[in-house]
Amino acid sequence: MSDEQEEKPKPAEIGPLVTRIVSGIVAAVALGGAGYLALAGLELATAATTPTFIRDHAPAILGVPVLAALAAAIVCGARALEDRSHIELLGLRAEGAGAIVTGWTVVFAALAVALRALW
């Protein structure tokens, strides 16, 4: 055997890589889902047979699921780029999964406020 044997990666080194890959995949799927929901919603809202209730309230009925998918895509994309999540916001400190949930909530709230402002 040679002195320079290949070192196998340890499970502790593989975990963050797998988390980044899965987060990137979830971000891509969520972004695709948001696009599909937006296109399907636009088609539904502009169809001639659509009830007036849906046509009048399309931003709320169809926009909120798109915002949820878009917020998930943004947060998972950030998670894929940075393996350690840490948030300090107005005296609130969160790390790990708590930071991800806090980030998703803040992003979703900001998008919902923007939707309401444009509606």
N, C-alpha and C positions, 0 to 999 in steps of 0.2 A: 504494500500500500504506500502511496505517496504521502508526503508531508502535507500537501495542499489538497485535502479532501473537501469536496463540496459540502457546505453546511446547509442543512435543510432548514427552512424557515420554521420558527417556533409558532405554536398556536397564538401566542400573545401578539406576534407580529402580523398574523394573517387577519385577525379580527377587524382592525381599523380599515384594512383594504377592502374586505368584504362589505363592511358598512358603507364605505364610499361608493362601491359599485352598485349595491342595492339602492342607495339613495339616488344615484344618478338615473337608474332605470325607473324608479318610481317618479322622479321629476319628469322624465321624458313621457311616460305614460300619462301622468296628470296633465301635462301641457297638451298632449294630443287629445285627451279627453275634454279639456276645456275648449279646444278648437272645434271638436266635433259637436259638443253641446251648443256652442255659439252658432255654428252653421245650421244645426237642426232647429234651434230656437228661432233663428231668423227666418228659416223656411216656414215654420209653423206660424209665426206672427204675421207673415205677409201673405199667407194663403187666403184665398177668397172664402173658404168655408170655415175659417177660424171664428169662434164666437167673439163678440165684442169685448167680453170680460177679459179674455186672454190678450186680445189686441191692445186694450187700454192699459193693462198691468203687466205687459211683457217684460219690462226691465226687472220687476220684482220676481215674477214667476220664473222667468228663464235666466235672469242675470245672476241670481244668488248661487245656483249650482255651478255656474261658470266661475264665479268668484271663489267658491270653495276649492274647485280644482286648480285654479290659477294660484291661489295662496299655497296650496300643497306643493305645486310645482316650484314656486319660489323658495319655500323653506327647504324642500328636499334638495333642490339645486345648491343652496347654500351649504347644506349638510354634506353634500358630495364634495364640495370644494374645501371645506374645513372640517377636519375630523373631530375636533373638540369644540363643542358648543358652550358658550358662556355669554350670559346677558346680564348687564347691570342697567336697569331702567327705573328712574325715579325712586331710587333706594331699594328696589327689588333686585335680588341677585338670584340667578338660576343657572344651573350647570347641567349638562347632559340632556336627558329627555325632557326635563322641566324647561330648559331653554328652548327646545324645539317646539314644545306646546305653546309656550309664551310667544315665541316668534310667529307661529302660525296664527294665533289669536290676534296679535297686533296687525299682521299683514291683512288678515281677513277683515278686521274692523276698518282699516284704512281703505281697502277696496270697496267695502260696503258704504262708507261715507262718500267716497267718490261717485259711486253709482247713484246714491240719493241726491247728490249735488247736481248730477247731470240729468236726472229724471225730471 
